[in-house]
Amino acid sequence: LGVYAASPSKTYTITFDTAAMKARYTPSYTEALKQLNAAGLHIKVGGVEPVDINQCGPAYHIQVTERYRP
């Protein structure tokens, strides 16, 4: 799964499987989100929600999880 297209008329929210992942990855997304928003996409960092890797998440959510991290 992944993000293949985004609509400039919708607002997307990045959510994380755990609070630890949110703390780890949010700083990495900060500059990229500034650039994406300046380009006309509406993406913001959200909170924590459970992720089921076997199905799609809620509409307009970009879910972040880890399956294996050495």
Long-range contacts (C-beta under 8 A, 24 or more apart in sequence): 1-53, 1-56, 3-62, 6-41, 6-43, 8-40, 8-41, 8-42, 10-42, 10-60, 11-42, 11-43, 11-44, 11-60, 12-41, 12-42, 12-43, 12-44, 12-60, 12-61, 12-62, 13-43, 13-44, 13-45, 13-46, 13-60, 13-61, 13-62, 14-43, 14-44, 14-45, 14-46, 14-61, 14-62, 14-63, 14-64, 15-46, 15-47, 15-48, 15-49, 15-51, 15-57, 15-61, 15-62, 15-63, 15-64, 16-46, 16-47, 16-48, 16-49, 16-63, 16-64, 16-65, 17-48, 17-49, 17-50, 17-51, 17-63, 17-64, 17-65, 17-66, 18-48, 19-48, 21-64, 21-65, 21-66, 22-47, 22-48, 22-64, 25-64
